[in-house]
C-alpha cells in the first residue's frame, strides 16, 4: 500500500519540478527582454534629439549638403555604436 501511495506522488512531483524550472527560465527571459526594452526605449529617446541624429549620421559617413567628403584609409575598423 505504501508503494502505491509513493507511486501516485512521483508523477505530480516531477511535473511540479519541471514547471518550476520552466518558470525560472521564462522569468529570466522576461528580465532580459525588459532590460533590452529599457535600453531600446532610451536609444529611441536619444535619437529624437538632433545631436544624436547627427552623430549617428556622421558615424555612417553622411554629410550635410555643401560639405566635402574626405576618405581616410589605413585606420583600424570602428565598432558599431548602435545607430
Rosetta constraint file for C-alpha pairs under 8 A:
AtomPair CA 1 CA 5 HARMONIC 6.41 0.50
AtomPair CA 2 CA 6 HARMONIC 6.26 0.50
AtomPair CA 3 CA 7 HARMONIC 6.14 0.50
AtomPair CA 4 CA 8 HARMONIC 6.29 0.50
AtomPair CA 5 CA 9 HARMONIC 6.61 0.50
AtomPair CA 6 CA 10 HARMONIC 6.41 0.50
AtomPair CA 7 CA 11 HARMONIC 7.48 0.50
AtomPair CA 8 CA 12 HARMONIC 7.70 0.50
AtomPair CA 9 CA 13 HARMONIC 6.15 0.50
AtomPair CA 10 CA 14 HARMONIC 6.11 0.50
AtomPair CA 11 CA 15 HARMONIC 6.13 0.50
AtomPair CA 12 CA 16 HARMONIC 6.03 0.50
AtomPair CA 13 CA 17 HARMONIC 6.20 0.50
AtomPair CA 14 CA 18 HARMONIC 6.17 0.50
AtomPair CA 15 CA 19 HARMONIC 6.11 0.50
AtomPair CA 16 CA 20 HARMONIC 6.17 0.50
AtomPair CA 17 CA 21 HARMONIC 6.30 0.50
AtomPair CA 18 CA 22 HARMONIC 6.26 0.50
AtomPair CA 19 CA 23 HARMONIC 5.96 0.50
AtomPair CA 20 CA 24 HARMONIC 6.20 0.50
AtomPair CA 21 CA 25 HARMONIC 6.31 0.50
AtomPair CA 22 CA 26 HARMONIC 6.11 0.50
AtomPair CA 23 CA 27 HARMONIC 6.02 0.50
AtomPair CA 24 CA 28 HARMONIC 6.21 0.50
AtomPair CA 25 CA 29 HARMONIC 6.27 0.50
AtomPair CA 26 CA 30 HARMONIC 6.16 0.50
AtomPair CA 27 CA 31 HARMONIC 6.22 0.50
AtomPair CA 28 CA 32 HARMONIC 6.26 0.50
AtomPair CA 29 CA 33 HARMONIC 6.11 0.50
AtomPair CA 30 CA 34 HARMONIC 6.01 0.50
AtomPair CA 31 CA 35 HARMONIC 6.28 0.50
AtomPair CA 32 CA 36 HARMONIC 6.22 0.50
AtomPair CA 33 CA 37 HARMONIC 6.00 0.50
AtomPair CA 34 CA 38 HARMONIC 6.15 0.50
AtomPair CA 35 CA 39 HARMONIC 6.21 0.50
AtomPair CA 36 CA 40 HARMONIC 6.09 0.50
AtomPair CA 37 CA 41 HARMONIC 5.96 0.50
AtomPair CA 38 CA 42 HARMONIC 6.22 0.50
AtomPair CA 39 CA 43 HARMONIC 6.23 0.50
AtomPair CA 40 CA 44 HARMONIC 6.11 0.50
AtomPair CA 41 CA 45 HARMONIC 6.19 0.50
AtomPair CA 42 CA 46 HARMONIC 6.17 0.50
AtomPair CA 43 CA 47 HARMONIC 6.12 0.50
AtomPair CA 44 CA 48 HARMONIC 6.47 0.50
AtomPair CA 45 CA 49 HARMONIC 7.48 0.50
AtomPair CA 46 CA 52 HARMONIC 6.21 0.50
AtomPair CA 47 CA 52 HARMONIC 5.36 0.50
AtomPair CA 47 CA 53 HARMONIC 5.54 0.50
AtomPair CA 48 CA 52 HARMONIC 7.53 0.50
AtomPair CA 48 CA 53 HARMONIC 7.22 0.50
AtomPair CA 49 CA 53 HARMONIC 6.47 0.50
AtomPair CA 50 CA 54 HARMONIC 6.08 0.50
AtomPair CA 51 CA 55 HARMONIC 6.08 0.50
AtomPair CA 52 CA 56 HARMONIC 6.09 0.50
AtomPair CA 53 CA 57 HARMONIC 6.13 0.50
AtomPair CA 54 CA 58 HARMONIC 6.03 0.50
AtomPair CA 55 CA 59 HARMONIC 6.22 0.50
AtomPair CA 56 CA 60 HARMONIC 6.55 0.50
AtomPair CA 56 CA 81 HARMONIC 7.99 0.50
AtomPair CA 56 CA 83 HARMONIC 5.35 0.50
AtomPair CA 57 CA 61 HARMONIC 6.43 0.50
AtomPair CA 57 CA 62 HARMONIC 5.22 0.50
AtomPair CA 57 CA 63 HARMONIC 7.60 0.50
AtomPair CA 58 CA 62 HARMONIC 5.25 0.50
AtomPair CA 58 CA 63 HARMONIC 6.75 0.50
AtomPair CA 63 CA 67 HARMONIC 6.15 0.50
AtomPair CA 63 CA 68 HARMONIC 7.63 0.50
AtomPair CA 63 CA 69 HARMONIC 6.99 0.50
